Every structure is written in structure tokens, then in C-alpha cells.
Amino acid sequence: MAESRKPNIIWIMAEDMGTDLECYGTAGVKTPNLNRMAREGVLYERAYCPSPICSPNRSSMMVGVHQTVIDAHHHRSNRGVPLKAPYKPITSWLRNAGYNCLLGHDKVMRKGAKTDCNFKHKAVGDWDGKKRFGLFDKIGGFTAADQPFFNQIQLVVTHRGDWWNGVRKASKHPVSLDEIKLPLSFADTPEIRYDWACYLDQVEYMDNEVGMLMESLKEEELDQNTVVIFIADNGRCNLRGKGYLHQPGIHIPMIIWAPGLVKAGTVVEELVSTTDISATVLSLAGAKIPDYITSKPLIGIEKPEYRQYVRSARDIWDEIDECSRSITTADFKYIRNHMPEVPWATDQAYLEINRPALHVMRRLKQEGRLSTRELTFFADQKPVEELYDLGKDPEELNNLAKNPEYAPVLRTMRAHEAQWQMENHDLGLADLGRRKPEKWLAAERARAGIKKNEPELWKRLEAGELMETQTWMKKYKSLKK
């Protein structure tokens, strides 16, 4: 890394993906480009999101502050409400430090230009937080002329989409259904195996995109003065994943490639949060890190300060009102469900049209063919508290909250949550009981339209077939209730 020049910074976000990479030990998937990034950079084993849902988490990363503090905790909310002072997007601080802020890249699917923040903003333009709300200077990938630049690039392919079957069909080496390993809470059926393998096909496609971006760096002769940060914006879009505070929802991959700044092949076991990336980016750029950002840089400093715990939160997602909080330490996960009457397996439209496993396992449940582990997601309501030993029970299937042996651990985890609340104002707890989730959104309209007008398609979905449901949402976007 050149010492006399400010480094370029690329922040790559894969959408809706857990630690389901070859370099994290996932069976059946090949990710040579990310494997290489990890060999040449730093792989973080315990990276967590503040939210298991895209827009709250993206909001927290764009500001560098937990989403419940900046009133960005409800999914796709407050889009017309400016951030309150003193909060600003990190791109505002980067611009002050002389950086060009770029969004997306032409070589990736759909150009990678998603923002999705829960405060008033637009993708491109100036920012003053009062009348001007632009986050980036331009849409488009990096060139040498843009230096020093910060380029955020979204990789949408791993998000549920109508392209999934096509990506698998076009693959020269589709993931083998016989080589994958399903989570213990999943029923093992051909439909569920296909859906999982198809997800991993998207992961492989995404890895190829990362490879193309890294090759572009070399072509532009920028690879010796650029830091590349790779993460997922939240966990995988499947049961107990996106939308939930269990490991598949908030435990994500994080790899930092930074020639000259990190020791190649480093593996960090300590806890980190995605908001730590915000602080890292500002630190690398030599930009001001405002006092309200309490996260700490991960690289470019002599001794990084890691976390004792990561605090995460789940709030409104589409038509479903929900409020849960979690504390993750190196050894344990604690979840406090403030609305235990809302089950995990709700009738949320987005889940119903985008999770084949949900329908297959509902049917098996009715037939009495699910094991105790497989029934976990389908409990009538959630427990008020959950406690898991992540070393002994990494898939969080044995709730220890009422186990007397673990009472001291439970008290410690409760104390961490109480400490966090003392130090931060959680607006998601403040508005509890006064919320009004938005109804009749795109997924609800699509579900209603298909059930009424094309029931044969709904039957195929219920049978576990992976369907092109984004087309449904477009087709029925104007459906009246």
C-alpha cells in the first residue's frame, strides 16, 4: 500500500447471504475468488449485523450508528424524514476528506447501485441534511481518474430473484444436491435440497463477480493502493435467516483485502460488527470520525479494539410488527422477545412467496413427519427469552434460558442488554405498542392475485417449487384490496 497516497476503498456487499462460502467451510460450494481474498487478507470468523434485515442494517452502516438510535429500525421506513443532527452519512465525511464517492459497477448484475436507507436520501447529489440529501457523487465503477475514491458495490444475485433458476441452468458446474449439507432444522427433501443448492449457485455467481472486480483493479493498475472490504448485508434468505436474530440472520462473512496493511492469511476470532466497517473506512481515508460513532477501526491501526458483545435488533418488516433484541458474545447468544405472541413462522407474504422450505415443512408438519429439531421454527409463539451455547449448539436448537445451570450466564447477558440500553436510546423500544406496520405491500398483492387468478401457480409454490415471484409482484402491483 502506497504510504504517500490516500488509499482507494471498495466496499462490496452481497445481499442476503450467510457465511456460506468455501473459505468458511460450507459444503458443496466453490468460491475461489473470495478464498483468495481471504488467503491474501483478513477473514473475520465472528462478524455480526445490528439487524437481520437489509434496510435497517444498511442504514446503520451508512451512518456508522445502530439503527435503533437513528430511527431507522423499521424496514423501509422514514424515507422522507431527514436524519436528525448530528448524524450524517459516512460519505459526507469522506467527501470532506477529498474522496470521490461512487455507487455500483457496470460489471455486476443490475449495476450494483442499491442504497436502501431508512432516512431521507437520494443516490446521487450533494448532502447538507436539510435541503440536499445525496449520498454519492456518481453511479458507476471506479477508474484511475476517480482517485482517491470510495466505491460501494451491491451484489444482488444472492438476493431471492427470478434469475435463480436461470443462473443454475447456465452454470457449467451447478452445485450438486448430493454434496450440500442442510441445516439441522431443515427437513431433508428433494425440493429443499434443490432450493439450497440453487442458493449456492448464486453464491458461486457472486464469487465470479468479485473476481471480475478484482481483475478490474489490476487492469486499472489500482490493486496496490486499494482496500477491498467484502461482507453480506444480512443473513441468508431462508428459514431462521433474514429477519431473525439467530445465527443465519445476523452472522455474516467479512473479508478485508489490504496489501501492505494486513498480514496475509490472518483469521480474526474476535467479535466485530458491520458498523465497525464504517469506522474503518473513515479511518483509512483520514476522515474525521465523529463522536457519535462509537465503533472502532479494524485495520490500519496498531491494535484494533474488538467487542465484548454485539447487539442486534429486529423490528417491523413489511406487514409484520415484531420487536426482538439480541446480545452475541464469543460463547453465547441471548435473545429477548418483546412480542413473544408473534411466532417465527408468521403468514408474512414475503416469506410465503420466497421460501420453498416453508411450504414443504408446513405440509410435513400437518402430516406429523417433522422431527423435534425441524419443528423449532413452527412453534405457536416465541419464548420471552432465548439463550444458546454457540460452542456446543451452533445452530441454536437448545434454548438454555430456563436451565438453572446457565442462570449465571443468563444474568450476564441480561446485564449486557441493560448496559447497552443505558448507553443508547433504543427508539424501537420507545415506540413499542404504538406502531402501525404498512399493509398491502407488493408481496401481499402478489400472493392475493396469484391465489385468486392463477391458483395452479400457487399450488406449485406450495409443493416447494422455486418460482419467479418477482414477476408476480410486478404483475399484481396495482391490485386493489
C-alpha positions as CSV (number, residue, x, y, z in Angstrom):
1,M,0.0,0.0,0.0
2,A,1.5,3.3,-1.1
3,E,2.1,5.5,2.0
4,S,2.1,8.8,0.3
5,R,-1.3,8.5,-1.3
6,K,-4.7,8.0,0.3
7,P,-6.0,4.5,-0.4
8,N,-9.0,3.8,-2.6
9,I,-11.7,1.9,-0.7
10,I,-14.1,-0.6,-2.3
11,W,-16.9,-1.9,-0.1
12,I,-18.7,-4.9,-1.6
13,M,-22.0,-6.1,-0.2
14,A,-23.5,-9.4,-1.2
15,E,-27.2,-9.4,-0.5
16,D,-29.0,-11.9,1.8
17,M,-26.1,-14.3,2.4
18,G,-24.8,-16.1,5.4
19,T,-21.3,-17.4,5.9
20,D,-22.0,-19.8,3.1
21,L,-18.6,-19.6,1.4
22,E,-16.0,-22.3,0.8
23,C,-13.5,-20.3,2.9
24,Y,-15.9,-20.6,5.8
25,G,-16.2,-24.3,5.4
26,T,-19.6,-24.6,3.6
27,A,-20.1,-27.9,1.8
28,G,-20.7,-28.1,-1.9
29,V,-19.9,-24.6,-2.9
30,K,-16.8,-23.3,-4.7
31,T,-15.7,-19.6,-4.1
32,P,-12.1,-19.4,-5.4
33,N,-12.0,-15.6,-5.6
34,L,-13.2,-15.0,-2.1
35,N,-10.9,-17.8,-1.0
36,R,-8.0,-15.9,-2.5
37,M,-9.1,-12.7,-0.9
38,A,-9.1,-14.5,2.5
39,R,-5.6,-16.0,1.8
40,E,-4.2,-12.6,0.9
41,G,-6.2,-10.6,3.5
42,V,-8.1,-11.0,6.8
43,L,-11.1,-13.3,7.4
44,Y,-13.4,-12.5,10.3
45,E,-15.0,-15.5,11.9
46,R,-17.4,-13.6,14.1
47,A,-18.8,-10.7,12.2
48,Y,-22.4,-9.7,13.0
49,C,-25.1,-7.3,11.8
50,P,-27.0,-4.9,14.0
51,S,-30.1,-6.0,12.1
52,P,-31.1,-9.2,10.2
53,I,-33.0,-7.1,7.6
54,C,-31.4,-5.2,4.8
55,S,-32.6,-1.6,5.1
56,P,-32.1,-1.1,8.8
57,N,-28.6,-2.7,8.6
58,R,-27.7,-0.6,5.5
59,S,-28.8,2.5,7.4
60,S,-26.6,1.7,10.4
61,M,-23.6,1.1,8.1
62,M,-24.2,4.3,6.1
63,V,-24.2,6.3,9.3
64,G,-22.0,4.2,11.5
65,V,-24.5,4.0,14.3
66,H,-27.0,1.4,15.4
67,Q,-30.3,1.7,13.5
68,T,-32.4,1.9,16.7
69,V,-30.5,5.1,17.7
70,I,-31.1,7.0,14.4
71,D,-34.8,6.0,14.0
72,A,-34.0,3.7,11.1
73,H,-35.0,0.4,12.7
74,H,-38.3,-0.4,10.8
75,H,-37.8,-1.8,7.3
76,R,-38.2,0.8,4.6
77,S,-39.5,3.5,6.9
78,N,-38.8,7.2,7.3
79,R,-37.8,7.6,3.7
80,G,-39.0,11.2,3.8
81,V,-37.5,12.1,7.2
82,P,-34.1,13.7,7.4
83,L,-31.5,12.3,9.8
84,K,-31.5,14.3,13.0
85,A,-28.4,16.3,13.9
86,P,-25.6,15.5,14.4
87,Y,-25.9,12.3,12.3
88,K,-24.6,12.2,8.7
89,P,-23.8,9.5,6.2
90,I,-20.2,8.5,6.2
91,T,-20.0,9.6,2.5
92,S,-20.4,13.2,3.8
93,W,-17.3,12.8,5.9
94,L,-15.4,11.1,3.1
95,R,-16.2,13.9,0.7
96,N,-14.8,16.4,3.2
97,A,-11.6,14.4,3.2
98,G,-11.3,14.7,-0.6
99,Y,-12.8,11.4,-1.7
100,N,-15.0,10.8,-4.7
101,C,-17.9,8.6,-3.7
102,L,-19.1,6.1,-6.3
103,L,-22.0,3.7,-6.3
104,G,-22.2,0.5,-8.2
105,H,-20.2,-1.0,-11.1
106,D,-21.2,-1.9,-14.7
107,K,-19.8,-5.4,-14.5
108,V,-22.2,-6.8,-11.9
109,M,-25.8,-7.8,-12.1
110,R,-28.2,-4.8,-12.2
111,K,-25.2,-2.5,-11.8
112,G,-25.0,-2.8,-8.0
113,A,-26.3,0.6,-7.2
114,K,-28.7,-0.1,-4.3
115,T,-28.8,2.3,-1.4
116,D,-32.0,1.3,0.7
117,C,-31.5,3.6,3.7
118,N,-34.3,4.4,6.2
119,F,-33.8,8.2,6.1
120,K,-34.3,10.9,3.5
121,H,-31.8,10.4,0.8
122,K,-31.2,10.0,-2.9
123,A,-28.4,8.0,-4.5
124,V,-26.5,10.9,-6.2
125,G,-26.1,14.5,-5.3
126,D,-24.8,16.9,-2.6
127,W,-25.6,16.5,1.0
128,D,-26.3,19.1,3.7
129,G,-29.0,17.1,5.5
130,K,-31.6,19.9,5.2
131,K,-32.3,20.5,1.5
132,R,-29.8,18.3,-0.2
133,F,-29.7,14.5,0.5
134,G,-27.3,12.9,-2.0
135,L,-25.2,10.0,-0.8
136,F,-22.8,9.5,-3.7
137,D,-21.1,11.6,-6.4
138,K,-22.0,9.4,-9.3
139,I,-23.3,5.9,-10.3
140,G,-20.6,3.8,-11.9
141,G,-17.5,1.9,-11.2
142,F,-14.0,3.1,-10.3
143,T,-11.4,4.4,-12.7
144,A,-7.9,5.7,-12.1
145,A,-9.2,9.2,-12.7
146,D,-11.5,8.9,-9.7
147,Q,-8.8,8.6,-7.1
148,P,-9.0,8.7,-4.2
149,F,-12.3,7.0,-4.3
150,F,-14.8,5.2,-2.1
151,N,-16.9,2.7,-4.2
152,Q,-19.8,0.8,-2.6
153,I,-21.0,-2.0,-4.8
154,Q,-24.0,-4.3,-4.2
155,L,-24.1,-7.8,-5.5
156,V,-27.8,-8.6,-5.9
157,V,-27.6,-12.1,-7.3
158,T,-27.7,-13.8,-3.9
159,H,-31.0,-12.0,-3.1
160,R,-34.1,-14.0,-3.9
161,G,-34.9,-13.3,-7.5
162,D,-36.4,-14.6,-10.7
163,W,-32.9,-15.3,-12.0
164,W,-32.1,-18.1,-9.6
165,N,-33.2,-21.0,-11.8
166,G,-31.6,-19.4,-14.8
167,V,-28.3,-18.9,-13.0
168,R,-28.3,-22.6,-12.0
169,K,-29.2,-23.7,-15.6
170,A,-26.4,-21.6,-17.1
171,S,-23.8,-22.8,-14.6
172,K,-21.1,-25.0,-16.1
173,H,-20.9,-26.8,-12.7
174,P,-24.2,-26.5,-10.8
175,V,-23.9,-27.3,-7.2
176,S,-24.5,-31.0,-6.6
177,L,-27.6,-31.8,-4.4
178,D,-25.6,-34.7,-3.0
179,E,-22.6,-32.6,-1.8
180,I,-24.5,-30.0,0.2
181,K,-25.2,-30.1,3.9
182,L,-28.6,-28.8,5.1
183,P,-29.1,-27.1,8.5
184,L,-30.3,-29.4,11.2
185,S,-33.6,-27.6,11.5
186,F,-34.4,-28.2,7.8
187,A,-36.4,-31.2,6.6
188,D,-34.3,-33.1,4.0
189,T,-36.5,-33.3,0.9
190,P,-35.6,-33.0,-2.8
191,E,-37.4,-29.6,-3.0
192,I,-35.5,-28.2,-0.1
193,R,-32.2,-29.6,-1.4
194,Y,-32.8,-28.0,-4.8
195,D,-33.5,-24.6,-3.2
196,W,-30.4,-24.8,-1.1
197,A,-28.2,-25.9,-4.0
198,C,-29.7,-23.2,-6.2
199,Y,-28.8,-20.6,-3.5
200,L,-25.2,-21.8,-3.5
201,D,-25.2,-21.5,-7.3
202,Q,-26.0,-17.8,-6.7
203,V,-23.1,-17.6,-4.3
204,E,-20.8,-19.0,-6.9
205,Y,-22.0,-16.5,-9.5
206,M,-21.4,-13.7,-6.9
207,D,-17.9,-15.0,-6.3
208,N,-17.3,-14.7,-10.1
209,E,-18.4,-11.1,-9.9
210,V,-15.9,-10.5,-7.1
211,G,-13.2,-12.0,-9.3
212,M,-14.2,-9.6,-12.1
213,L,-14.0,-6.6,-9.8
214,M,-10.6,-7.7,-8.5
215,E,-9.4,-8.1,-12.1
216,S,-10.6,-4.6,-13.0
217,L,-8.5,-3.3,-10.2
218,K,-5.4,-4.8,-11.8
219,E,-6.4,-3.6,-15.3
220,E,-6.7,-0.1,-13.9
221,E,-3.3,-0.5,-12.0
222,L,-5.1,0.3,-8.8
223,D,-4.5,-3.0,-6.9
224,Q,-1.5,-1.7,-4.9
225,N,-3.3,1.2,-3.4
226,T,-6.9,-0.1,-2.8
227,V,-8.5,-1.7,0.2
228,V,-11.4,-4.1,-0.6
229,I,-14.0,-4.9,2.0
230,F,-16.4,-7.8,1.4
231,I,-19.5,-8.5,3.5
232,A,-23.1,-9.6,3.2
233,D,-25.7,-7.0,4.1
234,N,-27.6,-9.5,6.3
235,G,-28.0,-13.3,6.6
236,R,-29.4,-15.8,4.1
237,C,-33.0,-15.6,2.9
238,N,-34.3,-18.8,4.3
239,L,-35.8,-20.2,7.5
240,R,-34.4,-18.7,10.6
241,G,-32.2,-16.5,8.4
242,K,-33.1,-13.0,7.1
243,G,-35.5,-11.4,9.5
244,Y,-34.4,-13.4,12.6
245,L,-31.8,-12.9,15.3
246,H,-30.5,-16.4,15.1
247,Q,-27.1,-17.1,13.6
248,P,-28.3,-17.5,10.0
249,G,-29.9,-14.0,10.2
250,I,-27.1,-11.9,11.6
251,H,-23.8,-13.9,11.4
252,I,-22.2,-12.8,8.1
253,P,-19.0,-13.2,6.1
254,M,-16.4,-10.4,6.3
255,I,-13.1,-10.3,4.5
256,I,-10.7,-7.4,4.1
257,W,-8.1,-7.3,1.4
258,A,-5.5,-4.6,2.0
259,P,-2.0,-5.2,0.6
260,G,0.6,-3.8,3.0
261,L,-1.9,-3.0,5.7
262,V,-2.7,-6.5,6.9
263,K,-0.9,-9.8,7.3
264,A,-1.9,-12.2,4.6
265,G,-4.0,-15.2,5.8
266,T,-5.0,-13.6,9.1
267,V,-8.1,-15.1,10.8
268,V,-9.7,-13.0,13.4
269,E,-11.8,-14.9,16.0
270,E,-12.9,-11.8,18.0
271,L,-16.3,-10.2,17.7
272,V,-16.9,-7.4,15.2
273,S,-20.0,-5.6,13.9
274,T,-20.7,-4.2,10.4
275,T,-20.7,-0.7,11.9
276,D,-17.0,-1.2,12.6
277,I,-16.5,-1.1,8.8
278,S,-17.9,2.4,8.8
279,A,-15.3,3.5,11.3
280,T,-12.6,1.6,9.4
281,V,-13.5,3.3,6.1
282,L,-13.3,6.8,7.7
283,S,-10.0,5.9,9.5
284,L,-8.4,4.6,6.3
285,A,-9.4,7.8,4.5
286,G,-8.0,10.1,7.1
287,A,-11.5,11.5,7.5
288,K,-13.0,12.8,10.7
289,I,-14.7,10.1,12.9
290,P,-17.5,12.0,14.6
291,D,-18.0,11.4,18.3
292,Y,-21.4,9.7,17.8
293,I,-19.6,6.8,16.0
294,T,-18.5,4.5,18.9
295,S,-17.3,1.7,16.5
296,K,-13.6,1.2,16.2
297,P,-11.4,0.7,13.1
298,L,-10.5,-2.9,12.3
299,I,-7.3,-2.3,10.2
300,G,-4.7,0.5,9.7
301,I,-4.1,0.9,13.4
302,E,-1.6,-0.8,15.7
303,K,-4.0,-2.6,17.9
304,P,-7.7,-3.0,16.9
305,E,-10.2,-2.8,19.7
306,Y,-12.7,-5.7,19.4
307,R,-16.1,-6.1,21.0
308,Q,-17.2,-7.8,24.2
309,Y,-20.6,-8.3,22.6
310,V,-22.6,-7.3,19.5
311,R,-26.1,-6.0,20.0
312,S,-28.7,-6.6,17.3
313,A,-32.4,-5.8,16.8
314,R,-35.4,-6.9,14.8
315,D,-38.4,-4.6,14.3
316,I,-41.1,-4.1,11.7
317,W,-40.7,-6.0,8.5
318,D,-43.4,-5.3,5.9
319,E,-46.8,-6.1,7.4
320,I,-45.4,-7.9,10.5
321,D,-44.9,-6.0,13.7
322,E,-42.1,-7.5,15.7
323,C,-39.6,-6.5,18.4
324,S,-36.7,-8.6,19.5
325,R,-33.2,-7.8,20.7
326,S,-30.1,-9.9,20.9
327,I,-26.7,-10.0,22.6
328,T,-24.0,-12.1,21.0
329,T,-20.7,-12.9,22.8
330,A,-17.9,-15.1,21.8
331,D,-19.6,-18.1,23.5
332,F,-23.4,-17.3,23.9
333,K,-26.4,-15.8,22.2
334,Y,-29.2,-14.1,24.2
335,I,-32.5,-13.0,22.6
336,R,-35.2,-11.0,24.3
337,N,-38.5,-11.3,22.5
338,H,-40.7,-8.3,23.4
339,M,-43.5,-9.6,21.3
340,P,-43.5,-13.4,22.0
341,E,-47.0,-13.8,20.8
342,V,-45.8,-13.2,17.2
343,P,-44.4,-16.6,16.0
344,W,-41.4,-17.1,13.9
345,A,-43.4,-18.8,11.1
346,T,-45.9,-15.9,10.5
347,D,-48.1,-15.7,7.4
348,Q,-45.9,-12.8,6.1
349,A,-46.3,-12.6,2.4
350,Y,-42.6,-12.1,1.6
351,L,-41.8,-15.3,3.4
352,E,-44.5,-17.2,1.8
353,I,-43.5,-16.4,-1.8
354,N,-39.8,-16.6,-1.2
355,R,-39.1,-19.7,0.9
356,P,-40.0,-23.0,-0.7
357,A,-38.9,-24.8,2.5
358,L,-41.7,-23.0,4.4
359,H,-44.4,-24.7,2.4
360,V,-42.8,-28.1,2.3
361,M,-42.3,-28.2,6.0
362,R,-45.8,-26.9,6.7
363,R,-47.1,-29.8,4.9
364,L,-44.8,-32.3,6.6
365,K,-45.9,-30.7,10.0
366,Q,-49.5,-31.4,9.2
367,E,-48.6,-35.0,8.3
368,G,-46.7,-35.4,11.6
369,R,-43.4,-36.0,9.8
370,L,-41.2,-33.3,11.3
371,S,-38.6,-34.1,13.9
372,T,-38.3,-32.1,17.1
373,R,-35.5,-30.0,15.6
374,E,-37.4,-29.4,12.4
375,L,-40.4,-28.2,14.4
376,T,-38.4,-25.5,16.0
377,F,-39.4,-22.7,13.5
378,F,-43.1,-23.7,13.7
379,A,-43.7,-23.1,17.4
380,D,-47.0,-21.3,18.1
381,Q,-45.2,-18.5,19.8
382,K,-41.7,-17.5,20.8
383,P,-40.2,-17.8,24.3
384,V,-39.7,-14.5,26.1
385,E,-36.0,-15.2,26.4
386,E,-33.6,-17.4,24.5
387,L,-30.1,-18.4,25.4
388,Y,-27.8,-20.6,23.4
389,D,-24.3,-22.0,23.9
390,L,-22.8,-21.3,20.5
391,G,-19.9,-23.6,21.0
392,K,-22.0,-26.7,21.8
393,D,-25.1,-25.7,19.8
394,P,-24.1,-23.5,16.9
395,E,-27.5,-23.9,15.2
396,E,-29.3,-22.7,18.3
397,L,-31.7,-25.5,18.8
398,N,-31.4,-26.0,22.6
399,N,-32.8,-23.0,24.5
400,L,-31.0,-22.8,27.8
401,A,-32.9,-19.7,29.2
402,K,-34.7,-21.8,31.8
403,N,-31.8,-24.2,32.6
404,P,-30.6,-23.5,36.2
405,E,-27.1,-24.4,35.2
406,Y,-26.9,-21.4,32.9
407,A,-28.6,-18.9,35.3
408,P,-25.3,-17.0,35.8
409,V,-24.8,-16.7,32.0
410,L,-28.4,-15.5,31.6
411,R,-27.8,-12.8,34.2
412,T,-24.6,-11.7,32.5
413,M,-26.4,-11.5,29.1
414,R,-29.3,-9.5,30.6
415,A,-26.8,-7.2,32.1
416,H,-25.1,-6.6,28.7
417,E,-28.5,-5.7,27.3
418,A,-29.3,-3.4,30.2
419,Q,-25.9,-1.7,29.8
420,W,-26.5,-1.2,26.1
421,Q,-29.9,0.4,26.8
422,M,-28.3,2.7,29.5
423,E,-25.7,3.9,27.0
424,N,-28.1,4.2,23.9
425,H,-31.6,5.4,23.4
426,D,-33.4,2.5,21.6
427,L,-36.2,4.1,19.6
428,G,-37.5,0.7,18.7
429,L,-38.4,0.0,22.3
430,A,-39.7,3.6,22.8
431,D,-42.3,3.1,20.0
432,L,-43.4,-0.4,21.1
433,G,-47.2,-0.6,21.3
434,R,-47.7,2.5,19.1
435,R,-46.5,1.1,15.8
436,K,-48.5,0.8,12.5
437,P,-47.0,-1.6,10.0
438,E,-47.7,-0.7,6.4
439,K,-50.2,-3.1,4.8
440,W,-51.0,-4.3,1.3
441,L,-47.4,-4.2,0.1
442,A,-46.2,-5.8,-3.1
443,A,-45.8,-9.3,-1.7
444,E,-49.3,-9.3,-0.2
445,R,-50.8,-8.1,-3.5
446,A,-48.9,-10.8,-5.4
447,R,-50.0,-13.6,-3.1
448,A,-53.6,-12.5,-3.2
449,G,-53.5,-12.1,-7.0
450,I,-51.9,-15.5,-7.7
451,K,-54.2,-17.3,-5.2
452,K,-57.3,-15.8,-6.8
453,N,-56.4,-15.7,-10.5
454,E,-53.7,-18.3,-11.0
455,P,-54.2,-21.0,-8.3
456,E,-52.2,-23.6,-10.2
457,L,-49.1,-21.4,-9.7
458,W,-49.8,-21.2,-6.0
459,K,-50.1,-25.0,-5.8
460,R,-46.7,-25.3,-7.4
461,L,-45.3,-22.9,-4.9
462,E,-46.8,-24.8,-2.0
463,A,-45.4,-28.0,-3.4
464,G,-41.9,-26.5,-2.9
465,E,-41.1,-25.3,-6.5
466,L,-38.8,-22.3,-6.8
467,M,-41.0,-19.8,-8.6
468,E,-40.4,-16.4,-10.4
469,T,-42.2,-14.4,-7.7
470,Q,-40.8,-11.0,-8.6
471,T,-42.8,-11.3,-11.9
472,W,-45.9,-11.9,-9.8
473,M,-45.2,-8.7,-7.8
474,K,-44.9,-6.7,-11.0
475,K,-48.0,-8.2,-12.5
476,Y,-50.2,-7.5,-9.4
477,K,-48.6,-4.3,-8.3
478,S,-51.9,-2.4,-8.9
479,L,-54.2,-5.0,-7.4
480,K,-56.9,-3.4,-5.2
481,K,-57.7,-5.0,-1.8
